[in-house]
Amino acid sequence: SAYHDDTLANQITIDEIFDQPIASPTGGIMATLTTNRYSTLGGIVTLWQIPALKPLRTLRIPEVSMDVSNEIVFSPDGEKFAILVSPPIVKIFPVNENSSLEMTLTDQVAGIGDIGISPEGMIWMVNCSGTAVEIIEGSSGISIDQWYFDKSACGKLLDDGISLAISEPYQNIHIYKVREVSAPVIVKAPCCTVFSADGSVGAGSNGAASSGDPIVIGIWQQQFWLFQKWKYHQEGYKEFDVAVSSTGQYVAASSP
C-alpha cells in the first residue's frame, strides 16, 4: 500500500499459509516463507519485487522444520538473506543469483536466540546462557563480543547488523554496538519489543488489558529521550502486534 495517498499499490494471494513477510532494509524486495502442514517437503522462500509483487526468485528448502520459528533476516545491504531452518542450522542465499548456491552453518553452541548478518556479510548468532549474552561468528564459532548481567538476559540483533538490544526481565533495555567499547544506550521505559534498524526508536504493546483498561502502545525515541503512549479503548484485551520502520519515522500497531 502507498501510505501517502491511501491507494493500493498491489496485492497478491498465496495459496499456502505463510509467515510474516519480511522486507529488505534497502527496500524493493520482500520475502515470504510458505509451509504446508500436511507435507514433508519443507518450505518455499519466495522473493518478491516491491511494489510490483512479481516473484524475483523461489527456493525450496527441504530442511525447514514446522516445529520452530523459521526466522528470515536480510543483510544490511539487502544483497543476502539467511534463514534459521532448524536449530542450529542456518542457510545463506544471495538475493539476485539464480543458482542454488548456499552455505550451511552448524553452530555447536546451544541456546541460539537470534541470527543476523553483519555489514561485512558474516553470520552472527546471539547466544543467551543465563546472565551472559554473547555474539558468535557462525562459520567459525569464534566469540565476537559478550556482556554480563546480574540477572538472566537475552538480546536481538537489529537490522543495521551491529546494534544489539538486550533485555532483562522487568528491567531496562540496553542497546549495544557490537565490537564497540562505548557505554550502551539504556531505555528506561516499559517497552520495547521492536526497534528501528539502529535502535534509536523502539515500541511495544503493554500486553493483555483488564476489563475497561485501554490497550497501550509505548514508543521511545532516543534523540529526544521521549516516551509517549498511544491508548486504544474498545479494542479488545490482547496485546497488539507492533512494527517500527527501519528509519524510525513510523510505528505501526495492529489490533487483534
N, C-alpha and C positions, 0 to 999 in steps of 0.2 A: 504494500500500500504506500502511495506517495503522501506522506503525512501533511505536507504543506498545503495541499489543495483538496484533501479528502477524496481523491479519486483512486480507484483500484487500479494498480499498475498491471497486475497479472495474477493468475490463480491456477493452481494445479490440484488434482485429486490423485492420491496414491492409494492403490488397492489394498496394500498391507498396512498393518499398524507400524508407525514409525516413531522413533524417538524425537525429542525436541530438536528442531532444525538449528544448526549452528552456522553463523555467518563468519567469514574470514575477517580478521582485523582491518584489512585494507579495503573491504567491501568488494562487491562484484561477484562473489561466489558464496553459495550456501550448500551445506552438506546435510543429507538425511541418511539415517540408518534404518532399514526396514528388516523386520524379522517375522517369521511365520511360526507361531507356537505349535503348529501341527506338522512341522517339517524339521528334519535333522540336517538341513543343508546350510545352516548358519544364517548369515545376514548379508545384505547388499547395501553398500555405501554408494550413493549417487551424489555427484557434484552438479549443481545447477547454476546457470548464469543468472545474475540478477540485473535488471528486473525481467528479462525475457523468460526466465524459468525454463530454459531449454537445457536438457541434460548435457553436461560437458564431458563426463566420464562416469562409468559404472564399474564397480569392483565387487566381485563375490568373495566373501571372507568366510570360509567354512568353519573357522575356529571360534566364531562368535558364540558366546555362551548366553543362554536365556536366564541364567541364574545370577548374573552380575549386572551392574550398571555399566554399560558399554560407552565410555566417555570418548568423545572426539575432540581434539584440540588442533588448532592451526598454529603454524609458526608465526612470529610477529610480522614477517614479510609476506605471509599468505602463500608461499610457494610450496610448502609441505603441510601434511596433516598426519596426525598419529591417532591411533585408536587402541584403547585397552580392551583386548578381545576376551581374555580370560586370565585373570591374575595368575602369575606375574608376567604375562606375555604382552608385549607392545609391538605393534606393527606400524611402520612409517611408509608413507607413499608420497611421491611428488604429485602436485596438482595437475600440471599440464602435460606430463608424459603419458602416452597411450600404452606403454609397455606395462607389464605386471611386476616391474622392479619393486622390491620391498626389502625391508630389513627387519628381522625378528630379534627382539631383545628379551632375554630371560634374566630377570633380576633375582638374586639369591637371598635378598633381604625381605623378610615377611612384613606385613603391615603397610603396604604401599597405599597411601591415602590419595594421591593425585599424580598426574603426569603433566608435563608441559614441554614446550620446545624453546630453547634459549635463542637469543638473537643470532648466535653462531650456527644454529641448526642442530644443536645437540639435544638429545632427550634427557630431561631432568625428571627425577621422581622424588616425591615427598614421602619420607619415611617417618611415621609417628610412633614412638615407642615410649609410653609413659610420659615423663616430663621432658623428654628430648625430642626435638624436631630437626630432621637432617635432610639436606638436598644431596641426592646421589646421581652421578652420571650413569645413564642406563647401560651403555655398552661395556664400560669398564668396571662398574661397581665402585668407583672412587668417590669418596666423600668430598663434595664441593663446598659445603658450608653447614654449620649446625648451631643450634641455640638451645639453651636450657632454661627451665622454668620451675617454679616452686610447686605448681600443680600440673596435672595432665594437660597436654596441649596438642593441637594439630593445626596444619596450615594448608593453604591452597595457593598454587601459583596463579598469578594474574596474567592477562593477555599480553602484556608487554614482554613477557618471558623472563624478567629479572625481579619483579616485585612478588612478595610472598606475604599473605595475610594470615597471621597466626592468632588463634583464639583459645582462651582458657575458659572452662565452664563458668558462666556467670561473672566473668571478669572482662577487662578491656581487651580490645583487639590491637595487635601490634603489626605494623606493616614495615617489613624489612626489604632492603635491596640485597639480592644475593651477591656475595663477594665484595660487599662494601662494609666498612667498619663504622659508618655513621650511625648515630642513635636512631632507633625506629620511630616512626610516627605512631602515636598512641591515639586510638579512637575511644574517647571517654563518653560513649553514648550507647544506649541499649539497642544497638544494631551492630554488625551488618552481616548479611549472608551473601551479598554480591557486591562487586566493586567495578569501577571503571578500569580501563586497561592498566593504568599506572597506580591505581589505588587512591586517587585523590578525591573520589566521590564514592560513597557507599550507601546501601539501602537494605532494608529488611522489613519483614512483617512481624507484628507482635504475637503471632500465633493465635490460638483459639481465644475467643472473647466470651465473657459471661453474658447472660441474658440482659439486654438493654445497653451493654457497653459497645462502643464502636470498634471496628477493626482499625488498627493504626499502622500506617506505613511510616517508618522513620528514615530520614535522609540526612546524611552527614557530608559536609563539604570542607575539605582541608583548607582550601585557600582562604575561606572566611571564618574558619572554625565555627561553623554554623550547624546546628541540628534543628531540623524542622519536622513537623508531623503532618501527615495527611490523615484525616479521620473520616471513616466511612460508616454511617449508620444504615440500618436496614440492608446490610449486605451479607447476612448470614453470620456464622460463628467460626468459620475456618480461616486459617491464615491465607494471605494472597501469595501468588507467585509473583516474584519481583525480578526485574532486569534493569541494568544500567548500561547505557550506550558506552562504547569504547572511549569516547571523549569526555564522558561525564556530563554532557549537556542535557541528557534526557533520562528520566526514570519512568518505567512502565510498571503497572501493577494490575494483575488480572484477578477478578472476582471468581470464586468457585462457582 
